[in-house]
Structure formats: structure tokens, C-alpha cells
Amino acid sequence: MFDVIVAGGGPTGLMLASELRLHGVHALVLEKESEPTEFVRALGLHVRSIEVMDQRGLLGRFLAHGQQYPVGGFFAGIDKPSPDRLDTAHPYVLGIPQTITDRLLAERATELGAEIRRGCELVGLSQDDHGVTVELADGTQLRSRYLVGCDGGRSTVRKLLGVGFPGEPTRVETLLGEMEVTAPPEKLAAVVAEVRKTHKRFGIAPLGEGVYRVVVPAEGMAEDRTVPPTIEEFRQQLRVFAGTDFGVHSPRWLSRFGDATRQAERYRVDRVLLAGDAAHIHPPVGGRGLNLGIQDAFNLGWKLAAEINGWAPEGLLDSYHTERHPVAADVLENTRAQMQLLSPEPGPQAVRRLVSELMDFENVNRYLIERITAIGVSYDFGAGHELLGRRMRDIGLKRGHLYELLHDGRGLLLDRTGRLSVTGWADRIDHVVDGSDELDVPAVLLRPDGHVAWAGEDQADLLSQLPRWFGAAAS
Ligand SMILES: Cc1cc2nc3c(=O)[nH]c(=O)nc-3n(C[C@H](O)[C@H](O)[C@H](O)COP(=O)(O)OP(=O)(O)OC[C@H]3O[C@@H](n4cnc5c(N)ncnc54)[C@H](O)[C@@H]3O)c2cc1C
């Protein structure tokens, strides 16, 4: 009997497994592929995911493999400078191939004691009052208290649950691959720049050592998108859009992706939950999907662990859906808007020029970047201090940095007053008294995911909020 079985060893499942292990939860990750993929989908981490890595002491590993870029220019690829004074200690995009992100997250999960079983495909599930029975393709049956489907956009778990996945089907398809070219780099860059003036879904970028990442609209729609395209399809479409195929040859890998936009109606059915692409899919414009999945896992991990460890207050696990469903719905909406702005049609192009002009207003640019980077996310915890429900940025303390205090995934009372107390919850919450000049409230209570659960200075008020997130005091 496992505490939690995680179906899918992509970034969402691996992040979740690590979060569960921080709380001693016995977690098993089932991954159907026997080897990691070499196909690179996501190219980077946005600010909130960078903060998440920092909160868990993992950022150094990611910085060692990534390159920092300005955050400007991510909304529909409209080229604008980064807004000044973003509310974060990490105002950059970290360019890092998803294959490396996946590897780093797998290493971390394993270090923390999660078991990752490759070549194990979940094909069946049933649940009762006490747990979930999972069936694998080879007939093996496994049992756990909870199951989380992190098994991607075509999620078997979601389908077996019968959870609706409403939205729009794929209407346009794009070819993506890594390959070599014979065209000289200067000529290639000039042609690409010219084509991109009209066709925003077209691009060729150097990856080093003569290899290029090629993105070009497909001719139509493949009957089965899991079947990779041929290099000849790339040549043909490059000629259609650029008038030349740049002499592409020697592909490393070739793939295609669609623009379907869908969201699961429910993220939880009793003992089975959904996270990441299993819960929401959208086209990759803006680079949000992997980030959203990591942040789903960050929201869910401590809540599920609290349930397993027996201190979760009523409704805590359901707050995963209540908090994360609207966030993904907003991402889908934002992505739909961006896709319109990528269209070469005159109407959307005119709207794109207008949006571009509006983005010259600092506040508009900032608003859009806060959405893309997810630092603007605010959960609805009810009325109260303006920080309530928002994640807190890293700040300097007299004794170091705030995020250093969050590595273990526990709650935190950061207290300038020295008069407050969380006695009774000391097994779940750290209490740190620090006279930081950068904390502009007397005290804040942070959940394990860094979101502000309470701000103020009154002990009775604090006591009224502690059980909502951290359950009953220990006797
Ligand atoms: C071309 C492209 C570019 C992208 N660029 C970006 C970007 O720049 N930034 C960004 O944030 N996102 C980007 N994305 C999106 C990102 O790749 C996904 O959102 C992300 O991989 C989702 O992670 P996940 O763990 O939820 O799902 P996945 O990465 O799909 O992982 C699911 C895992 O589950 C496994 N699995 C499936 N079924 C089963 C089963 N029945 N049993 C066991 N295992 C199973 C799969 O093998 C897979 O390993 C891009 C996507 C595409 C297609």
C-alpha cells in the first residue's frame, strides 16, 4: 500500500513526488516510457517557477544549466522591454530545455526517496472508501490511498474517471524539430526575420553546433499526431513559407503539436486528482504549460501530504481545485488571446499593433508580464490585507533570506513583533522573529507554498486563522 501513486513522470508528477516526500509521504511515480524523451518541448521557466525552485533550495541546480533572458516580449511574442521594478527577486526568464528540467526534477525526487518506476503504464483504476487500485499494462495491480493523474494532455486517468474536458479542438498544427541546415547563418537569419514579419508561428533558432530548432505551420492536420512528421514535410512547408528549405537535413527529432485548448471540469474525484497537462492543455505561446504544472504540484503537494499525515482541516484538499482551476482557466483565456494576435489575417494584425502600442504604457506591459510570469496570481482567501492570497516575494532578513526558510516545505510565521506564537502547531509551522526592514507588515503567516495565509499583529486574529490552513492544534 503506497500513500500516493503519481501517474506520469513529467515535470508535474516529479515535482509533486518531491513535495510529498518533504512530508514523509510514501510516493510512487509510474512512468510509461522506459527512457526519458529527447524531444524538447518547453524552453524555460518563468518567474514564479524560478521562485518555487528557490523556495525549495533547488535554484542553484537550474541556474547552472540555464541562461537568463529578459521577461519582456513573452506576451504573443510582442517585443517590449521588461517592466521596471517587477515584484520579485528574480526578474528574468530562465532558458533551460525541458529535457534538463525533467532530469533535475527526477534527480531531486529520487534523492528525497520517491520511487520512480519506468516502463509502467497505468491502464485501469478503481476506488473505494479506503484507497485506489491501479492496474498496469502488464496486469500488475497496485494499491494506494490516493492517485494523482499527472499523465499529460491525453491523460488516461482523466478518461478513466470520466471527467469532462471541454474546450476547443486543434484547428492549426505546427511542425517542430531539431535539425541541421546547409544555408549560411546570415542568410538564414535574414530570411527568417522577413518571414516572421507576417508569420509569427514560423521560426528557426540556432541551438549550437550547427543544429537549429525549426518551427513551421503544418499543411493540414495529421490523422494521428503521435506519428512524427518526415523531414520532407518540413522541407515542403519551409518552401511554402520562406521560399527555401534552407537545406535542412540530419534531424535529431521531429514532432508536431496542435492548438487544442481544454480544461478538466473537476480536478478531484474522491481519492483521485488531476494536475498539469492532464488537467489543462493550450498552445505553447507564452511558454506557460510546464510552469503551470509545476505550480499545480506545488499547491497540491502539501495539502495531500496533510491529508495523509492526518492533520488536514476540512476542505483543504478541495481547495486545490478551488485555487488552481481559476488560475488555469485564466491561462487558457490569455493563450486564446495570444493565438489571435499571431494570426496573419489583417484584423488580428491590426489588434496586435494596437496591443503593441498599449504595451508602451508601463502599467499595461507590467499587467501582462505579471500574468505570464504568474507572480500576479492571488487566491481568494476572503477580505483582508492586500498580501492575503498572494505569494510573497523573497525578501532580505536580518538572518539571510526569506526563501531559505521555506526549503523544508513547512508553514512559516515571520514575525517582526516577537509577541506572537504558534505553540500547538510547532510540528507544522516554524516561527521566526526577525526585524527585517523589507517586511512592511508586523507579521505574516505563510503556507508551505509561500502564499500569505494571514497578515497582522493580533494573536487572537492569528489563532482564528491557523486551523483553516494547518488544522487543529496539537494537544
Ligand atoms: C512544442 C511545445 C513547446 C512548449 N513550450 C513550453 C514552454 O516554453 N514553457 C512551458 O511552460 N511549457 C511549454 N510547453 C508545455 C509543456 O511541455 C507541458 O505543459 C508540460 O510538459 C506538462 O507537464 P506534465 O508533467 O503535466 O505532462 P507531460 O510532460 O506530458 O508528462 C506526462 C508523463 O506521463 C506519462 N504518461 C502518460 N500516460 C501514462 C500512463 N497511462 N501511465 C504512466 N505514465 C503515463 C508520459 O509518458 C509523460 O512522461 C510546450 C509544449 C509543446 C508541445
The ligand as an SDF file (V2000), in Angstrom:
LIG
                    3D

 53 58  0  0  0  0  0  0  0  0999 V2000
    6.1000   22.4950  -28.7440 C   0  0  0  0  0  0  0  0  0  0  0  0
    5.8520   22.7540  -27.2980 C   0  0  0  0  0  0  0  0  0  0  0  0
    6.5360   23.7770  -26.6670 C   0  0  0  0  0  0  0  0  0  0  0  0
    6.3030   24.0420  -25.3270 C   0  0  0  0  0  0  0  0  0  0  0  0
    6.9600   25.0790  -24.7410 N   0  0  0  0  0  0  0  0  0  0  0  0
    6.7080   25.3660  -23.4510 C   0  0  0  0  0  0  0  0  0  0  0  0
    7.4080   26.4220  -22.7890 C   0  0  0  0  0  0  0  0  0  0  0  0
    8.2790   27.0750  -23.3710 O   0  0  0  0  0  0  0  0  0  0  0  0
    7.1170   26.6540  -21.4820 N   0  0  0  0  0  0  0  0  0  0  0  0
    6.1970   25.9230  -20.8010 C   0  0  0  0  0  0  0  0  0  0  0  0
    5.9610   26.1900  -19.6230 O   0  0  0  0  0  0  0  0  0  0  0  0
    5.5400   24.9030  -21.3920 N   0  0  0  0  0  0  0  0  0  0  0  0
    5.7700   24.6150  -22.6890 C   0  0  0  0  0  0  0  0  0  0  0  0
    5.1250   23.5670  -23.2770 N   0  0  0  0  0  0  0  0  0  0  0  0
    4.1800   22.7650  -22.4820 C   0  0  0  0  0  0  0  0  0  0  0  0
    4.8950   21.7100  -21.6270 C   0  0  0  0  0  0  0  0  0  0  0  0
    5.7400   20.9130  -22.4310 O   0  0  0  0  0  0  0  0  0  0  0  0
    3.8530   20.8520  -20.9320 C   0  0  0  0  0  0  0  0  0  0  0  0
    2.8700   21.6900  -20.3790 O   0  0  0  0  0  0  0  0  0  0  0  0
    4.4650   20.0110  -19.8140 C   0  0  0  0  0  0  0  0  0  0  0  0
    5.3050   19.0060  -20.3310 O   0  0  0  0  0  0  0  0  0  0  0  0
    3.3700   19.3640  -18.9690 C   0  0  0  0  0  0  0  0  0  0  0  0
    3.9800   18.5880  -17.9820 O   0  0  0  0  0  0  0  0  0  0  0  0
    3.1770   17.3450  -17.3590 P   0  0  0  0  0  0  0  0  0  0  0  0
    4.1270   16.6870  -16.4280 O   0  0  0  0  0  0  0  0  0  0  0  0
    1.8810   17.8230  -16.8430 O   0  0  0  0  0  0  0  0  0  0  0  0
    2.8560   16.4090  -18.6000 O   0  0  0  0  0  0  0  0  0  0  0  0
    3.8810   15.6610  -19.5700 P   0  0  0  0  0  0  0  0  0  0  0  0
    5.1550   16.4010  -19.6910 O   0  0  0  0  0  0  0  0  0  0  0  0
    3.1300   15.3530  -20.8070 O   0  0  0  0  0  0  0  0  0  0  0  0
    4.2210   14.3240  -18.7960 O   0  0  0  0  0  0  0  0  0  0  0  0
    3.2630   13.2930  -18.6820 C   0  0  0  0  0  0  0  0  0  0  0  0
    4.0070   11.9980  -18.4840 C   0  0  0  0  0  0  0  0  0  0  0  0
    3.0650   10.9600  -18.2290 O   0  0  0  0  0  0  0  0  0  0  0  0
    3.4550    9.8120  -18.9400 C   0  0  0  0  0  0  0  0  0  0  0  0
    2.2460    9.0220  -19.1320 N   0  0  0  0  0  0  0  0  0  0  0  0
    1.2310    9.2540  -19.9870 C   0  0  0  0  0  0  0  0  0  0  0  0
    0.2690    8.3230  -19.8380 N   0  0  0  0  0  0  0  0  0  0  0  0
    0.6920    7.4800  -18.8690 C   0  0  0  0  0  0  0  0  0  0  0  0
    0.1180    6.3350  -18.2750 C   0  0  0  0  0  0  0  0  0  0  0  0
   -1.0880    5.8580  -18.6490 N   0  0  0  0  0  0  0  0  0  0  0  0
    0.8150    5.6960  -17.2960 N   0  0  0  0  0  0  0  0  0  0  0  0
    2.0270    6.1660  -16.9000 C   0  0  0  0  0  0  0  0  0  0  0  0
    2.6210    7.2570  -17.4580 N   0  0  0  0  0  0  0  0  0  0  0  0
    1.9460    7.9180  -18.4100 C   0  0  0  0  0  0  0  0  0  0  0  0
    4.0620   10.3320  -20.2060 C   0  0  0  0  0  0  0  0  0  0  0  0
    4.9390    9.3960  -20.8000 O   0  0  0  0  0  0  0  0  0  0  0  0
    4.7920   11.5710  -19.7190 C   0  0  0  0  0  0  0  0  0  0  0  0
    6.1200   11.3000  -19.3460 O   0  0  0  0  0  0  0  0  0  0  0  0
    5.3530   23.2730  -24.6130 C   0  0  0  0  0  0  0  0  0  0  0  0
    4.6660   22.2340  -25.2500 C   0  0  0  0  0  0  0  0  0  0  0  0
    4.9160   21.9720  -26.5850 C   0  0  0  0  0  0  0  0  0  0  0  0
    4.1810   20.8560  -27.2540 C   0  0  0  0  0  0  0  0  0  0  0  0
  1  2  1  0
  2  3  1  0
  2 52  2  0
  3  4  2  0
  4  5  1  0
  4 50  1  0
  5  6  2  0
  6  7  1  0
  6 13  1  0
  7  8  2  0
  7  9  1  0
  9 10  1  0
 10 11  2  0
 10 12  1  0
 12 13  2  0
 13 14  1  0
 14 15  1  0
 14 50  1  0
 15 16  1  0
 16 17  1  0
 16 18  1  0
 18 19  1  0
 18 20  1  0
 20 21  1  0
 20 22  1  0
 22 23  1  0
 23 24  1  0
 24 25  2  0
 24 26  1  0
 24 27  1  0
 27 28  1  0
 28 29  2  0
 28 30  1  0
 28 31  1  0
 31 32  1  0
 32 33  1  0
 33 34  1  0
 33 48  1  0
 34 35  1  0
 35 36  1  0
 35 46  1  0
 36 37  1  0
 36 45  1  0
 37 38  2  0
 38 39  1  0
 39 40  1  0
 39 45  2  0
 40 41  1  0
 40 42  2  0
 42 43  1  0
 43 44  2  0
 44 45  1  0
 46 47  1  0
 46 48  1  0
 48 49  1  0
 50 51  2  0
 51 52  1  0
 52 53  1  0
M  END
$$$$
